[in-house]
């Protein structure tokens, strides 16, 4: 018997709209509910507006970094899993994200 995973509420924060939409399309095909934010500031605002199981955020954005989104998610929604993604970044950024 295959148990279906429960649908998750996912916040996707990425300043690249096409990346955010592609992630959302794939997750929604699997039954998850996605909310998009196209900047760090917008992502932080969304954290105050709804509850999320998962926050998927780009690390490098022009206004606020994914690390700032992670910090806010930790205080506002401590049970949410936060996943940082990036097409560019440094080892230093990765170490800071783990802290």
Phi, psi and omega per residue, in radians:
X1 nan 2.142 3.127
X2 -1.646 2.060 3.105
X3 -1.461 2.298 3.092
X4 -1.367 2.316 3.070
X5 -1.153 2.574 -3.138
X6 -1.202 2.627 3.088
X7 -1.244 2.432 3.140
X8 -1.837 2.646 3.006
X9 -1.649 2.030 -3.004
X10 -2.067 2.274 3.000
X11 -1.782 2.122 3.114
X12 -1.892 2.096 -3.127
X13 -2.034 1.931 -3.117
X14 -2.728 2.231 3.139
X15 -1.275 -0.245 3.062
X16 -1.589 1.803 -3.022
X17 -1.038 -0.664 -3.114
X18 -1.190 -0.635 3.065
X19 -1.131 -0.798 -3.137
X20 -1.052 -0.766 -3.118
X21 -1.185 -0.656 3.107
X22 -1.128 -0.760 3.078
X23 -1.057 -0.787 -3.133
X24 -1.083 -0.791 -3.130
X25 -1.018 -0.807 -3.138
X26 -1.112 -0.765 -3.135
X27 -1.191 -0.680 3.138
X28 -1.191 -0.535 3.070
X29 -1.113 -0.479 3.089
X30 -1.561 0.117 3.038
X31 1.674 0.085 -3.123
X32 -1.522 2.713 3.123
X33 -1.770 2.175 -3.059
X34 -2.057 2.467 2.999
X35 -2.083 2.328 -3.118
X36 -1.824 2.504 3.006
X37 -2.372 2.321 -3.033
X38 -1.832 0.361 3.025
X39 -2.818 2.825 3.090
X40 -1.072 -0.744 3.130
X41 -1.083 -0.743 3.121
X42 -1.142 -0.668 3.103
X43 -1.065 -0.781 3.118
X44 -1.107 -0.680 3.084
X45 -1.089 -0.721 3.135
X46 -1.115 -0.576 3.106
X47 -1.064 -0.516 3.132
X48 -1.445 -0.281 -3.026
X49 -1.680 -0.354 -3.073
X50 -2.710 2.984 3.099
X51 -1.762 2.409 -3.117
X52 -2.267 2.553 3.040
X53 -1.518 -0.578 -3.079
X54 -2.380 2.379 2.999
X55 -2.051 2.046 -3.136
X56 -1.928 1.927 -3.013
X57 -2.243 2.455 3.009
X58 -1.172 2.541 3.139
X59 -1.384 -0.788 -3.035
X60 -1.833 1.952 3.078
X61 -2.388 2.680 -3.023
X62 -1.193 -0.558 -3.049
X63 -1.617 -0.998 3.079
X64 -2.316 2.451 -3.109
X65 -1.352 2.883 3.040
X66 -1.074 -0.467 3.071
X67 -1.128 -0.650 3.079
X68 -1.174 -0.688 3.077
X69 -1.098 -0.761 3.112
X70 -1.024 -0.824 -3.137
X71 -1.048 -0.756 3.141
X72 -1.185 -0.703 3.120
X73 -1.085 -0.681 3.130
X74 -1.067 -0.619 -3.131
X75 -1.497 -0.686 -3.069
X76 -1.507 -0.563 -3.100
X77 -2.443 1.226 -3.017
X78 -1.091 -0.341 3.130
X79 -1.496 -0.178 -3.128
X80 -1.305 2.473 3.014
X81 -1.443 2.279 3.129
X82 -1.948 2.221 3.124
X83 -2.083 2.153 3.092
X84 -1.711 2.331 3.083
X85 -2.206 2.681 3.081
X86 -2.808 2.594 3.009
X87 -1.670 -0.174 3.108
X88 -2.632 2.618 -3.119
X89 2.911 3.128 -3.097
X90 -2.213 2.928 3.070
X91 -1.076 -0.644 3.109
X92 -1.047 -0.750 3.106
X93 -1.076 -0.721 -3.133
X94 -1.122 -0.749 3.133
X95 -1.119 -0.740 3.127
X96 -1.117 -0.676 3.137
X97 -1.112 -0.632 3.115
X98 -1.201 -0.490 3.124
X99 -1.183 nan nan
